[in-house]
Amino acid sequence: MEIEYLADHKAVIPTLARWSSDEWSYLHPERALSDVEKAMSERSNKEHIPLGLVAFDSGKVIGMIALKTSDLESRPNLSPWLAGLYVDKKHRSKGVGTKLVLAIEKEAARLGVSKIFLYTPDAKDFYSKLSWIVRERTECQGYSVTVMEKDIVL
């Protein structure tokens, strides 16, 4: 498995946007697929946030993750955010998600970020195993979510 910058693989953006829309449209019902594709395109950077990474296995995209300036409208004071961790269903429980999280943490450190945040409706235990700390419970679009944080070693 390889993890690479989305900026070097823009052709996979439609696949990533479809994954994102299918997985999280209930949290963002106002977003059309074209809006999601535009947001993915904005992550095509290597030297600044927003920044996206993609995982490949034998040349096929199998996962994604991003570092964004903002991800939860009710918490504009927190930044930046790990967002959009997704692993194709056939490749789950094989360490891909963990590798993507560690890779985005490394990118955050490279960019001089000392703390990052995320929110998750259902993966608190996964992130806790990676030393993320629960900051609070809140709501997003009427759904309960956990806001987590992690200090990044620079």
N, CA, C and O atoms as a GROMACS GRO file, in nm:
protein
  616
    1MET      N    1   0.083  -0.119   0.000
    1MET     CA    2   0.000   0.000   0.000
    1MET      C    3   0.088   0.125   0.000
    1MET      O    4   0.190   0.131   0.069
    2GLU      N    5   0.047   0.223  -0.077
    2GLU     CA    6   0.118   0.350  -0.083
    2GLU      C    7   0.022   0.463  -0.044
    2GLU      O    8  -0.097   0.457  -0.074
    3ILE      N    9   0.076   0.564   0.023
    3ILE     CA   10  -0.001   0.684   0.054
    3ILE      C   11   0.065   0.800  -0.019
    3ILE      O   12   0.185   0.823  -0.005
    4GLU      N   13  -0.015   0.872  -0.096
    4GLU     CA   14   0.037   0.979  -0.180
    4GLU      C   15  -0.051   1.102  -0.170
    4GLU      O   16  -0.163   1.096  -0.120
    5TYR      N   17   0.001   1.215  -0.218
    5TYR     CA   18  -0.075   1.340  -0.218
    5TYR      C   19  -0.187   1.333  -0.321
    5TYR      O   20  -0.167   1.285  -0.433
    6LEU      N   21  -0.303   1.381  -0.283
    6LEU     CA   22  -0.413   1.394  -0.377
    6LEU      C   23  -0.373   1.483  -0.494
    6LEU      O   24  -0.418   1.462  -0.606
    7ALA      N   25  -0.290   1.581  -0.468
    7ALA     CA   26  -0.244   1.673  -0.572
    7ALA      C   27  -0.180   1.599  -0.690
    7ALA      O   28  -0.182   1.649  -0.802
    8ASP      N   29  -0.126   1.482  -0.665
    8ASP     CA   30  -0.062   1.403  -0.771
    8ASP      C   31  -0.157   1.304  -0.837
    8ASP      O   32  -0.118   1.230  -0.928
    9HIS      N   33  -0.282   1.301  -0.791
    9HIS     CA   34  -0.378   1.201  -0.840
    9HIS      C   35  -0.518   1.260  -0.852
    9HIS      O   36  -0.614   1.201  -0.803
   10LYS      N   37  -0.530   1.374  -0.917
   10LYS     CA   38  -0.659   1.444  -0.927
   10LYS      C   39  -0.766   1.361  -0.999
   10LYS      O   40  -0.885   1.386  -0.981
   11ALA      N   41  -0.725   1.264  -1.078
   11ALA     CA   42  -0.822   1.181  -1.151
   11ALA      C   43  -0.911   1.099  -1.059
   11ALA      O   44  -1.018   1.055  -1.100
   12VAL      N   45  -0.868   1.078  -0.934
   12VAL     CA   46  -0.950   0.997  -0.841
   12VAL      C   47  -1.053   1.082  -0.766
   12VAL      O   48  -1.131   1.028  -0.688
   13ILE      N   49  -1.054   1.212  -0.787
   13ILE     CA   50  -1.146   1.300  -0.714
   13ILE      C   51  -1.292   1.257  -0.729
   13ILE      O   52  -1.363   1.257  -0.628
   14PRO      N   53  -1.342   1.221  -0.847
   14PRO     CA   54  -1.482   1.177  -0.854
   14PRO      C   55  -1.511   1.055  -0.766
   14PRO      O   56  -1.618   1.047  -0.706
   15THR      N   57  -1.420   0.962  -0.758
   15THR     CA   58  -1.438   0.845  -0.670
   15THR      C   59  -1.442   0.888  -0.525
   15THR      O   60  -1.528   0.843  -0.450
   16LEU      N   61  -1.349   0.974  -0.484
   16LEU     CA   62  -1.344   1.021  -0.345
   16LEU      C   63  -1.471   1.098  -0.309
   16LEU      O   64  -1.525   1.082  -0.200
   17ALA      N   65  -1.518   1.181  -0.402
   17ALA     CA   66  -1.639   1.259  -0.377
   17ALA      C   67  -1.760   1.167  -0.361
   17ALA      O   68  -1.846   1.192  -0.275
   18ARG      N   69  -1.768   1.063  -0.441
   18ARG     CA   70  -1.879   0.969  -0.430
   18ARG      C   71  -1.874   0.897  -0.295
   18ARG      O   72  -1.976   0.883  -0.228
   19TRP      N   73  -1.753   0.852  -0.255
   19TRP     CA   74  -1.738   0.788  -0.124
   19TRP      C   75  -1.786   0.880  -0.013
   19TRP      O   76  -1.865   0.841   0.073
   20SER      N   77  -1.738   1.004  -0.018
   20SER     CA   78  -1.770   1.102   0.085
   20SER      C   79  -1.920   1.128   0.090
   20SER      O   80  -1.981   1.130   0.197
   21SER      N   81  -1.980   1.148  -0.025
   21SER     CA   82  -2.122   1.175  -0.032
   21SER      C   83  -2.203   1.056   0.020
   21SER      O   84  -2.298   1.074   0.096
   22ASP      N   85  -2.165   0.937  -0.022
   22ASP     CA   86  -2.237   0.817   0.024
   22ASP      C   87  -2.224   0.797   0.175
   22ASP      O   88  -2.320   0.756   0.240
   23GLU      N   89  -2.107   0.825   0.229
   23GLU     CA   90  -2.081   0.799   0.370
   23GLU      C   91  -2.136   0.906   0.464
   23GLU      O   92  -2.186   0.873   0.572
   24TRP      N   93  -2.128   1.032   0.425
   24TRP     CA   94  -2.159   1.140   0.519
   24TRP      C   95  -2.266   1.239   0.473
   24TRP      O   96  -2.277   1.346   0.532
   25SER      N   97  -2.344   1.207   0.372
   25SER     CA   98  -2.444   1.302   0.324
   25SER      C   99  -2.547   1.337   0.432
   25SER      O  100  -2.604   1.446   0.429
   26TYR      N  101  -2.570   1.246   0.528
   26TYR     CA  102  -2.665   1.276   0.636
   26TYR      C  103  -2.616   1.389   0.726
   26TYR      O  104  -2.696   1.457   0.790
   27LEU      N  105  -2.483   1.410   0.731
   27LEU     CA  106  -2.428   1.520   0.810
   27LEU      C  107  -2.420   1.650   0.730
   27LEU      O  108  -2.404   1.758   0.788
   28HIS      N  109  -2.432   1.639   0.598
   28HIS     CA  110  -2.423   1.756   0.509
   28HIS      C  111  -2.528   1.745   0.399
   28HIS      O  112  -2.494   1.738   0.281
   29PRO      N  113  -2.657   1.744   0.436
   29PRO     CA  114  -2.762   1.723   0.336
   29PRO      C  115  -2.771   1.833   0.230
   29PRO      O  116  -2.831   1.813   0.125
   30GLU      N  117  -2.714   1.948   0.259
   30GLU     CA  118  -2.721   2.060   0.165
   30GLU      C  119  -2.620   2.050   0.051
   30GLU      O  120  -2.628   2.125  -0.046
   31ARG      N  121  -2.525   1.958   0.061
   31ARG     CA  122  -2.418   1.948  -0.039
   31ARG      C  123  -2.454   1.853  -0.153
   31ARG      O  124  -2.487   1.736  -0.132
   32ALA      N  125  -2.447   1.906  -0.273
   32ALA     CA  126  -2.462   1.824  -0.394
   32ALA      C  127  -2.329   1.755  -0.422
   32ALA      O  128  -2.224   1.797  -0.372
   33LEU      N  129  -2.332   1.650  -0.501
   33LEU     CA  130  -2.208   1.579  -0.536
   33LEU      C  131  -2.106   1.674  -0.600
   33LEU      O  132  -1.986   1.660  -0.576
   34SER      N  133  -2.152   1.768  -0.680
   34SER     CA  134  -2.060   1.864  -0.742
   34SER      C  135  -1.991   1.951  -0.637
   34SER      O  136  -1.876   1.989  -0.654
   35ASP      N  137  -2.062   1.984  -0.529
   35ASP     CA  138  -2.001   2.060  -0.419
   35ASP      C  139  -1.892   1.978  -0.350
   35ASP      O  140  -1.788   2.031  -0.312
   36VAL      N  141  -1.919   1.849  -0.334
   36VAL     CA  142  -1.821   1.761  -0.270
   36VAL      C  143  -1.698   1.748  -0.359
   36VAL      O  144  -1.586   1.750  -0.309
   37GLU      N  145  -1.718   1.735  -0.489
   37GLU     CA  146  -1.604   1.727  -0.582
   37GLU      C  147  -1.521   1.855  -0.575
   37GLU      O  148  -1.398   1.848  -0.577
   38LYS      N  149  -1.586   1.970  -0.568
   38LYS     CA  150  -1.513   2.097  -0.558
   38LYS      C  151  -1.430   2.101  -0.429
   38LYS      O  152  -1.315   2.143  -0.431
   39ALA      N  153  -1.490   2.058  -0.319
   39ALA     CA  154  -1.419   2.055  -0.191
   39ALA      C  155  -1.298   1.961  -0.199
   39ALA      O  156  -1.192   1.992  -0.146
   40MET      N  157  -1.315   1.847  -0.263
   40MET     CA  158  -1.202   1.753  -0.281
   40MET      C  159  -1.092   1.818  -0.363
   40MET      O  160  -0.974   1.805  -0.330
   41SER      N  161  -1.130   1.886  -0.469
   41SER     CA  162  -1.030   1.953  -0.555
   41SER      C  163  -0.948   2.055  -0.479
   41SER      O  164  -0.830   2.073  -0.505
   42GLU      N  165  -1.012   2.122  -0.384
   42GLU     CA  166  -0.944   2.224  -0.304
   42GLU      C  167  -0.835   2.163  -0.215
   42GLU      O  168  -0.749   2.235  -0.165
   43ARG      N  169  -0.839   2.031  -0.195
   43ARG     CA  170  -0.739   1.961  -0.113
   43ARG      C  171  -0.617   1.918  -0.194
   43ARG      O  172  -0.531   1.847  -0.143
   44SER      N  173  -0.610   1.960  -0.318
   44SER     CA  174  -0.500   1.920  -0.406
   44SER      C  175  -0.378   2.009  -0.384
   44SER      O  176  -0.332   2.077  -0.476
   45ASN      N  177  -0.327   2.007  -0.263
   45ASN     CA  178  -0.212   2.088  -0.224
   45ASN      C  179  -0.108   2.000  -0.156
   45ASN      O  180  -0.140   1.894  -0.102
   46LYS      N  181   0.015   2.047  -0.158
   46LYS     CA  182   0.123   1.977  -0.088
   46LYS      C  183   0.187   2.062   0.020
   46LYS      O  184   0.246   2.009   0.113
   47GLU      N  185   0.175   2.192   0.008
   47GLU     CA  186   0.249   2.282   0.096
   47GLU      C  187   0.162   2.365   0.189
   47GLU      O  188   0.214   2.446   0.266
   48HIS      N  189   0.032   2.347   0.184
   48HIS     CA  190  -0.056   2.421   0.274
   48HIS      C  191  -0.189   2.348   0.288
   48HIS      O  192  -0.224   2.260   0.210
   49ILE      N  193  -0.261   2.389   0.391
   49ILE     CA  194  -0.393   2.335   0.421
   49ILE      C  195  -0.496   2.413   0.338
   49ILE      O  196  -0.486   2.535   0.332
   50PRO      N  197  -0.594   2.346   0.275
   50PRO     CA  198  -0.634   2.206   0.285
   50PRO      C  199  -0.542   2.115   0.204
   50PRO      O  200  -0.492   2.151   0.097
   51LEU      N  201  -0.521   1.998   0.257
   51LEU     CA  202  -0.430   1.900   0.197
   51LEU      C  203  -0.494   1.762   0.206
   51LEU      O  204  -0.546   1.723   0.311
   52GLY      N  205  -0.491   1.690   0.096
   52GLY     CA  206  -0.548   1.556   0.094
   52GLY      C  207  -0.444   1.450   0.064
   52GLY      O  208  -0.350   1.473  -0.012
   53LEU      N  209  -0.463   1.334   0.124
   53LEU     CA  210  -0.380   1.217   0.097
   53LEU      C  211  -0.472   1.103   0.051
   53LEU      O  212  -0.587   1.094   0.093
   54VAL      N  213  -0.418   1.018  -0.035
   54VAL     CA  214  -0.494   0.903  -0.082
   54VAL      C  215  -0.408   0.777  -0.068
   54VAL      O  216  -0.287   0.781  -0.085
   55ALA      N  217  -0.475   0.667  -0.038
   55ALA     CA  218  -0.407   0.538  -0.026
   55ALA      C  219  -0.437   0.456  -0.151
   55ALA      O  220  -0.549   0.456  -0.202
   56PHE      N  221  -0.334   0.387  -0.199
   56PHE     CA  222  -0.346   0.302  -0.317
   56PHE      C  223  -0.297   0.162  -0.284
   56PHE      O  224  -0.205   0.143  -0.205
   57ASP      N  225  -0.360   0.065  -0.346
   57ASP     CA  226  -0.315  -0.073  -0.340
   57ASP      C  227  -0.312  -0.125  -0.484
   57ASP      O  228  -0.416  -0.132  -0.550
   58SER      N  229  -0.194  -0.160  -0.530
   58SER     CA  230  -0.176  -0.208  -0.667
   58SER      C  231  -0.234  -0.110  -0.768
   58SER      O  232  -0.296  -0.150  -0.866
   59GLY      N  233  -0.214   0.020  -0.743
   59GLY     CA  234  -0.258   0.123  -0.836
   59GLY      C  235  -0.403   0.163  -0.825
   59GLY      O  236  -0.447   0.253  -0.896
   60LYS      N  237  -0.478   0.099  -0.737
   60LYS     CA  238  -0.620   0.132  -0.720
   60LYS      C  239  -0.640   0.209  -0.590
   60LYS      O  240  -0.588   0.170  -0.485
   61VAL      N  241  -0.716   0.319  -0.596
   61VAL     CA  242  -0.740   0.400  -0.477
   61VAL      C  243  -0.827   0.321  -0.379
   61VAL      O  244  -0.930   0.265  -0.417
   62ILE      N  245  -0.784   0.318  -0.253
   62ILE     CA  246  -0.856   0.242  -0.151
   62ILE      C  247  -0.891   0.324  -0.028
   62ILE      O  248  -0.962   0.276   0.060
   63GLY      N  249  -0.842   0.448  -0.019
   63GLY     CA  250  -0.872   0.528   0.099
   63GLY      C  251  -0.833   0.674   0.082
   63GLY      O  252  -0.762   0.710  -0.013
   64MET      N  253  -0.880   0.756   0.176
   64MET     CA  254  -0.851   0.900   0.170
   64MET      C  255  -0.854   0.959   0.310
   64MET      O  256  -0.911   0.901   0.403
   65ILE      N  257  -0.792   1.075   0.321
   65ILE     CA  258  -0.794   1.154   0.444
   65ILE      C  259  -0.754   1.295   0.407
   65ILE      O  260  -0.689   1.318   0.305
   66ALA      N  261  -0.792   1.392   0.492
   66ALA     CA  262  -0.759   1.531   0.464
   66ALA      C  263  -0.725   1.606   0.591
   66ALA      O  264  -0.761   1.566   0.702
   67LEU      N  265  -0.657   1.716   0.573
   67LEU     CA  266  -0.631   1.814   0.676
   67LEU      C  267  -0.696   1.943   0.626
   67LEU      O  268  -0.659   1.996   0.521
   68LYS      N  269  -0.796   1.992   0.703
   68LYS     CA  270  -0.874   2.109   0.663
   68LYS      C  271  -0.864   2.218   0.769
   68LYS      O  272  -0.836   2.190   0.885
   69THR      N  273  -0.886   2.341   0.727
   69THR     CA  274  -0.886   2.453   0.820
   69THR      C  275  -1.004   2.445   0.915
   69THR      O  276  -0.990   2.469   1.035
   70SER      N  277  -1.121   2.410   0.863
   70SER     CA  278  -1.243   2.405   0.942
   70SER      C  279  -1.326   2.284   0.900
   70SER      O  280  -1.329   2.249   0.782
   71ASP      N  281  -1.393   2.220   0.996
   71ASP     CA  282  -1.477   2.106   0.959
   71ASP      C  283  -1.608   2.100   1.037
   71ASP      O  284  -1.698   2.024   1.000
   72LEU      N  285  -1.621   2.176   1.143
   72LEU     CA  286  -1.743   2.174   1.222
   72LEU      C  287  -1.787   2.319   1.243
   72LEU      O  288  -1.724   2.394   1.316
   73GLU      N  289  -1.895   2.356   1.176
   73GLU     CA  290  -1.939   2.496   1.177
   73GLU      C  291  -1.958   2.552   1.317
   73GLU      O  292  -1.935   2.671   1.339
   74SER      N  293  -1.999   2.470   1.411
   74SER     CA  294  -2.023   2.518   1.547
   74SER      C  295  -1.895   2.539   1.628
   74SER      O  296  -1.900   2.588   1.741
   75ARG      N  297  -1.780   2.502   1.570
   75ARG     CA  298  -1.652   2.519   1.639
   75ARG      C  299  -1.551   2.591   1.550
   75ARG      O  300  -1.446   2.534   1.518
   76PRO      N  301  -1.580   2.716   1.509
   76PRO     CA  302  -1.490   2.788   1.418
   76PRO      C  303  -1.357   2.826   1.483
   76PRO      O  304  -1.262   2.859   1.413
   77ASN      N  305  -1.350   2.820   1.616
   77ASN     CA  306  -1.228   2.856   1.687
   77ASN      C  307  -1.124   2.744   1.686
   77ASN      O  308  -1.009   2.766   1.721
   78LEU      N  309  -1.164   2.624   1.646
   78LEU     CA  310  -1.072   2.510   1.644
   78LEU      C  311  -1.018   2.491   1.502
   78LEU      O  312  -1.094   2.494   1.405
   79SER      N  313  -0.887   2.471   1.491
   79SER     CA  314  -0.826   2.454   1.359
   79SER      C  315  -0.682   2.406   1.376
   79SER      O  316  -0.615   2.443   1.472
   80PRO      N  317  -0.637   2.324   1.283
   80PRO     CA  318  -0.702   2.259   1.169
   80PRO      C  319  -0.766   2.126   1.211
   80PRO      O  320  -0.755   2.082   1.326
   81TRP      N  321  -0.831   2.063   1.115
   81TRP     CA  322  -0.908   1.941   1.139
   81TRP      C  323  -0.860   1.826   1.051
   81TRP      O  324  -0.835   1.844   0.932
   82LEU      N  325  -0.848   1.709   1.110
   82LEU     CA  326  -0.839   1.585   1.033
   82LEU      C  327  -0.982   1.560   0.987
   82LEU      O  328  -1.075   1.569   1.067
   83ALA      N  329  -0.999   1.529   0.860
   83ALA     CA  330  -1.135   1.510   0.807
   83ALA      C  331  -1.137   1.405   0.697
   83ALA      O  332  -1.036   1.377   0.633
   84GLY      N  333  -1.253   1.349   0.678
   84GLY     CA  334  -1.277   1.263   0.564
   84GLY      C  335  -1.199   1.134   0.559
   84GLY      O  336  -1.169   1.084   0.450
   85LEU      N  337  -1.166   1.076   0.674
   85LEU     CA  338  -1.099   0.946   0.670
   85LEU      C  339  -1.199   0.844   0.618
   85LEU      O  340  -1.305   0.824   0.677
   86TYR      N  341  -1.163   0.780   0.510
   86TYR     CA  342  -1.250   0.678   0.450
   86TYR      C  343  -1.162   0.570   0.391
   86TYR      O  344  -1.063   0.598   0.323
   87VAL      N  345  -1.200   0.446   0.417
   87VAL     CA  346  -1.132   0.331   0.357
   87VAL      C  347  -1.238   0.247   0.287
   87VAL      O  348  -1.342   0.215   0.345
   88ASP      N  349  -1.211   0.211   0.163
   88ASP     CA  350  -1.302   0.127   0.086
   88ASP      C  351  -1.336   0.002   0.168
   88ASP      O  352  -1.248  -0.058   0.230
   89LYS      N  353  -1.462  -0.037   0.166
   89LYS     CA  354  -1.510  -0.146   0.251
   89LYS      C  355  -1.428  -0.275   0.239
   89LYS      O  356  -1.410  -0.345   0.338
   90LYS      N  357  -1.380  -0.307   0.120
   90LYS     CA  358  -1.302  -0.430   0.100
   90LYS      C  359  -1.164  -0.425   0.167
   90LYS      O  360  -1.099  -0.528   0.181
   91HIS      N  361  -1.121  -0.306   0.207
   91HIS     CA  362  -0.986  -0.290   0.262
   91HIS      C  363  -0.987  -0.249   0.410
   91HIS      O  364  -0.882  -0.214   0.465
   92ARG      N  365  -1.103  -0.254   0.473
   92ARG     CA  366  -1.112  -0.216   0.614
   92ARG      C  367  -1.056  -0.326   0.705
   92ARG      O  368  -1.048  -0.443   0.667
   93SER      N  369  -1.019  -0.285   0.824
   93SER     CA  370  -0.963  -0.375   0.927
   93SER      C  371  -0.831  -0.438   0.883
   93SER      O  372  -0.798  -0.549   0.924
   94LYS      N  373  -0.757  -0.364   0.799
   94LYS     CA  374  -0.626  -0.411   0.752
   94LYS      C  375  -0.516  -0.308   0.782
   94LYS      O  376  -0.404  -0.321   0.732
   95GLY      N  377  -0.548  -0.207   0.862
   95GLY     CA  378  -0.448  -0.107   0.899
   95GLY      C  379  -0.441   0.014   0.808
   95GLY      O  380  -0.361   0.104   0.832
   96VAL      N  381  -0.523   0.018   0.704
   96VAL     CA  382  -0.518   0.131   0.609
   96VAL      C  383  -0.556   0.261   0.679
   96VAL      O  384  -0.488   0.362   0.663
   97GLY      N  385  -0.665   0.260   0.756
   97GLY     CA  386  -0.709   0.380   0.826
   97GLY      C  387  -0.604   0.432   0.922
   97GLY      O  388  -0.579   0.553   0.929
   98THR      N  389  -0.543   0.342   0.996
   98THR     CA  390  -0.437   0.382   1.090
   98THR      C  391  -0.322   0.447   1.015
   98THR      O  392  -0.271   0.550   1.058
   99LYS      N  393  -0.280   0.388   0.905
   99LYS     CA  394  -0.169   0.444   0.827
   99LYS      C  395  -0.205   0.581   0.771
   99LYS      O  396  -0.120   0.670   0.766
  100LEU      N  397  -0.328   0.598   0.728
  100LEU     CA  398  -0.370   0.729   0.678
  100LEU      C  399  -0.370   0.834   0.790
  100LEU      O  400  -0.324   0.947   0.768
  101VAL      N  401  -0.419   0.799   0.908
  101VAL     CA  402  -0.418   0.893   1.020
  101VAL      C  403  -0.275   0.932   1.056
  101VAL      O  404  -0.246   1.050   1.073
  102LEU      N  405  -0.187   0.835   1.067
  102LEU     CA  406  -0.047   0.865   1.100
  102LEU      C  407   0.018   0.951   0.993
  102LEU      O  408   0.099   1.038   1.023
  103ALA      N  409  -0.017   0.927   0.867
  103ALA     CA  410   0.039   1.006   0.757
  103ALA      C  411  -0.009   1.151   0.763
  103ALA      O  412   0.069   1.243   0.738
  104ILE      N  413  -0.137   1.173   0.795
  104ILE     CA  414  -0.186   1.311   0.800
  104ILE      C  415  -0.131   1.382   0.924
  104ILE      O  416  -0.108   1.503   0.920
  105GLU      N  417  -0.109   1.308   1.032
  105GLU     CA  418  -0.044   1.368   1.149
  105GLU      C  419   0.098   1.412   1.114
  105GLU      O  420   0.143   1.519   1.157
  106LYS      N  421   0.168   1.332   1.038
  106LYS     CA  422   0.304   1.366   0.994
  106LYS      C  423   0.302   1.490   0.906
  106LYS      O  424   0.390   1.576   0.916
  107GLU      N  425   0.201   1.500   0.819
  107GLU     CA  426   0.188   1.619   0.734
  107GLU      C  427   0.160   1.742   0.819
  107GLU      O  428   0.214   1.850   0.793
  108ALA      N  429   0.076   1.727   0.920
  108ALA     CA  430   0.047   1.840   1.009
  108ALA      C  431   0.175   1.889   1.075
  108ALA      O  432   0.201   2.009   1.082
  109ALA      N  433   0.256   1.795   1.125
  109ALA     CA  434   0.384   1.832   1.187
  109ALA      C  435   0.474   1.903   1.086
  109ALA      O  436   0.538   2.003   1.119
  110ARG      N  437   0.480   1.850   0.965
  110ARG     CA  438   0.564   1.911   0.860
  110ARG      C  439   0.522   2.054   0.832
  110ARG      O  440   0.605   2.139   0.801
  111LEU      N  441   0.392   2.081   0.844
  111LEU     CA  442   0.340   2.216   0.819
  111LEU      C  443   0.343   2.305   0.943
  111LEU      O  444   0.295   2.418   0.939
  112GLY      N  445   0.399   2.254   1.054
  112GLY     CA  446   0.414   2.334   1.175
  112GLY      C  447   0.292   2.340   1.264
  112GLY      O  448   0.282   2.427   1.350
  113VAL      N  449   0.198   2.248   1.244
  113VAL     CA  450   0.075   2.243   1.324
  113VAL      C  451   0.104   2.168   1.454
  113VAL      O  452   0.161   2.059   1.452
  114SER      N  453   0.066   2.227   1.567
  114SER     CA  454   0.095   2.164   1.696
  114SER      C  455  -0.024   2.090   1.758
  114SER      O  456  -0.006   2.012   1.851
  115LYS      N  457  -0.146   2.114   1.706
  115LYS     CA  458  -0.265   2.044   1.756
  115LYS      C  459  -0.365   2.034   1.642
  115LYS      O  460  -0.383   2.128   1.564
  116ILE      N  461  -0.429   1.917   1.633
  116ILE     CA  462  -0.534   1.899   1.533
  116ILE      C  463  -0.659   1.843   1.600
  116ILE      O  464  -0.654   1.784   1.708
  117PHE      N  465  -0.770   1.863   1.532
  117PHE     CA  466  -0.901   1.825   1.583
  117PHE      C  467  -0.972   1.736   1.482
  117PHE      O  468  -0.935   1.730   1.365
  118LEU      N  469  -1.073   1.667   1.530
  118LEU     CA  470  -1.161   1.591   1.441
  118LEU      C  471  -1.294   1.575   1.509
  118LEU      O  472  -1.305   1.592   1.631
  119TYR      N  473  -1.396   1.542   1.431
  119TYR     CA  474  -1.521   1.499   1.493
  119TYR      C  475  -1.565   1.371   1.425
  119TYR      O  476  -1.541   1.350   1.306
  120THR      N  477  -1.628   1.286   1.502
  120THR     CA  478  -1.672   1.157   1.451
  120THR      C  479  -1.805   1.118   1.515
  120THR      O  480  -1.823   1.134   1.636
  121PRO      N  481  -1.896   1.066   1.434
  121PRO     CA  482  -2.020   1.016   1.492
  121PRO      C  483  -2.003   0.878   1.555
  121PRO      O  484  -2.079   0.843   1.646
  122ASP      N  485  -1.906   0.800   1.509
  122ASP     CA  486  -1.903   0.660   1.552
  122ASP      C  487  -1.765   0.594   1.562
  122ASP      O  488  -1.758   0.473   1.584
  123ALA      N  489  -1.658   0.669   1.547
  123ALA     CA  490  -1.524   0.606   1.547
  123ALA      C  491  -1.436   0.652   1.663
  123ALA      O  492  -1.314   0.650   1.653
  124LYS      N  493  -1.498   0.693   1.772
  124LYS     CA  494  -1.422   0.741   1.888
  124LYS      C  495  -1.321   0.638   1.936
  124LYS      O  496  -1.207   0.673   1.966
  125ASP      N  497  -1.360   0.513   1.943
  125ASP     CA  498  -1.270   0.409   1.993
  125ASP      C  499  -1.149   0.391   1.901
  125ASP      O  500  -1.037   0.370   1.949
  126PHE      N  501  -1.171   0.398   1.771
  126PHE     CA  502  -1.061   0.387   1.674
  126PHE      C  503  -0.958   0.497   1.699
  126PHE      O  504  -0.838   0.469   1.708
  127TYR      N  505  -1.003   0.621   1.709
  127TYR     CA  506  -0.911   0.733   1.729
  127TYR      C  507  -0.846   0.730   1.868
  127TYR      O  508  -0.730   0.766   1.884
  128SER      N  509  -0.921   0.686   1.967
  128SER     CA  510  -0.865   0.677   2.103
  128SER      C  511  -0.744   0.584   2.105
  128SER      O  512  -0.646   0.609   2.176
  129LYS      N  513  -0.750   0.476   2.029
  129LYS     CA  514  -0.637   0.382   2.021
  129LYS      C  515  -0.514   0.447   1.958
  129LYS      O  516  -0.402   0.398   1.974
  130LEU      N  517  -0.536   0.558   1.886
  130LEU     CA  518  -0.425   0.630   1.822
  130LEU      C  519  -0.387   0.754   1.902
  130LEU      O  520  -0.326   0.847   1.849
  131SER      N  521  -0.422   0.755   2.030
  131SER     CA  522  -0.387   0.861   2.126
  131SER      C  523  -0.462   0.993   2.106
  131SER      O  524  -0.414   1.097   2.151
  132TRP      N  525  -0.576   0.989   2.041
  132TRP     CA  526  -0.662   1.106   2.034
  132TRP      C  527  -0.742   1.114   2.165
  132TRP      O  528  -0.778   1.011   2.222
  133ILE      N  529  -0.768   1.237   2.211
  133ILE     CA  530  -0.836   1.261   2.337
  133ILE      C  531  -0.973   1.324   2.309
  133ILE      O  532  -0.986   1.413   2.226
  134VAL      N  533  -1.074   1.276   2.380
  134VAL     CA  534  -1.207   1.334   2.368
  134VAL      C  535  -1.206   1.474   2.426
  134VAL      O  536  -1.165   1.495   2.540
  135ARG      N  537  -1.253   1.569   2.348
  135ARG     CA  538  -1.263   1.708   2.392
  135ARG      C  539  -1.406   1.735   2.443
  135ARG      O  540  -1.425   1.797   2.547
  136GLU      N  541  -1.506   1.687   2.366
  136GLU     CA  542  -1.645   1.710   2.402
  136GLU      C  543  -1.738   1.627   2.315
  136GLU      O  544  -1.698   1.571   2.213
  137ARG      N  545  -1.863   1.620   2.358
  137ARG     CA  546  -1.971   1.564   2.276
  137ARG      C  547  -2.058   1.682   2.234
  137ARG      O  548  -2.085   1.772   2.313
  138THR      N  549  -2.102   1.680   2.108
  138THR     CA  550  -2.188   1.787   2.059
  138THR      C  551  -2.277   1.729   1.950
  138THR      O  552  -2.285   1.607   1.934
  139GLU      N  553  -2.344   1.816   1.876
  139GLU     CA  554  -2.431   1.771   1.769
  139GLU      C  555  -2.391   1.834   1.637
  139GLU      O  556  -2.339   1.945   1.631
  140CYS      N  557  -2.416   1.759   1.531
  140CYS     CA  558  -2.399   1.807   1.394
  140CYS      C  559  -2.520   1.759   1.315
  140CYS      O  560  -2.542   1.638   1.301
  141GLN      N  561  -2.599   1.851   1.266
  141GLN     CA  562  -2.721   1.820   1.191
  141GLN      C  563  -2.815   1.729   1.272
  141GLN      O  564  -2.884   1.644   1.216
  142GLY      N  565  -2.816   1.748   1.404
  142GLY     CA  566  -2.904   1.669   1.488
  142GLY      C  567  -2.848   1.534   1.530
  142GLY      O  568  -2.914   1.458   1.601
  143TYR      N  569  -2.727   1.502   1.485
  143TYR     CA  570  -2.661   1.375   1.521
  143TYR      C  571  -2.555   1.400   1.626
  143TYR      O  572  -2.484   1.501   1.622
  144SER      N  573  -2.544   1.310   1.720
  144SER     CA  574  -2.443   1.319   1.824
  144SER      C  575  -2.305   1.286   1.765
  144SER      O  576  -2.288   1.185   1.696
  145VAL      N  577  -2.208   1.373   1.792
  145VAL     CA  578  -2.071   1.350   1.746
  145VAL      C  579  -1.974   1.376   1.860
  145VAL      O  580  -2.003   1.448   1.955
  146THR      N  581  -1.858   1.315   1.849
  146THR     CA  582  -1.750   1.335   1.946
  146THR      C  583  -1.643   1.421   1.883
  146THR      O  584  -1.593   1.389   1.775
  147VAL      N  585  -1.607   1.530   1.949
  147VAL     CA  586  -1.496   1.614   1.905
  147VAL      C  587  -1.372   1.566   1.979
  147VAL      O  588  -1.373   1.550   2.101
  148MET      N  589  -1.265   1.541   1.904
  148MET     CA  590  -1.141   1.490   1.962
  148MET      C  591  -1.026   1.581   1.922
  148MET      O  592  -1.037   1.660   1.828
  149GLU      N  593  -0.916   1.570   1.996
  149GLU     CA  594  -0.796   1.651   1.966
  149GLU      C  595  -0.672   1.568   1.990
  149GLU      O  596  -0.672   1.468   2.061
  150LYS      N  597  -0.565   1.615   1.927
  150LYS     CA  598  -0.435   1.548   1.947
  150LYS      C  599  -0.325   1.651   1.934
  150LYS      O  600  -0.322   1.729   1.839
  151ASP      N  601  -0.234   1.650   2.031
  151ASP     CA  602  -0.114   1.731   2.021
  151ASP      C  603  -0.019   1.664   1.923
  151ASP      O  604  -0.001   1.542   1.926
  152ILE      N  605   0.041   1.744   1.839
  152ILE     CA  606   0.134   1.694   1.736
  152ILE      C  607   0.275   1.731   1.779
  152ILE      O  608   0.304   1.846   1.811
  153VAL      N  609   0.362   1.633   1.779
  153VAL     CA  610   0.502   1.656   1.813
  153VAL      C  611   0.572   1.714   1.692
  153VAL      O  612   0.580   1.652   1.586
  154LEU      N  613   0.624   1.834   1.708
  154LEU     CA  614   0.692   1.903   1.596
  154LEU      C  615   0.837   1.864   1.588
  154LEU      O  616   0.909   1.912   1.500
   0.00000   0.00000   0.00000
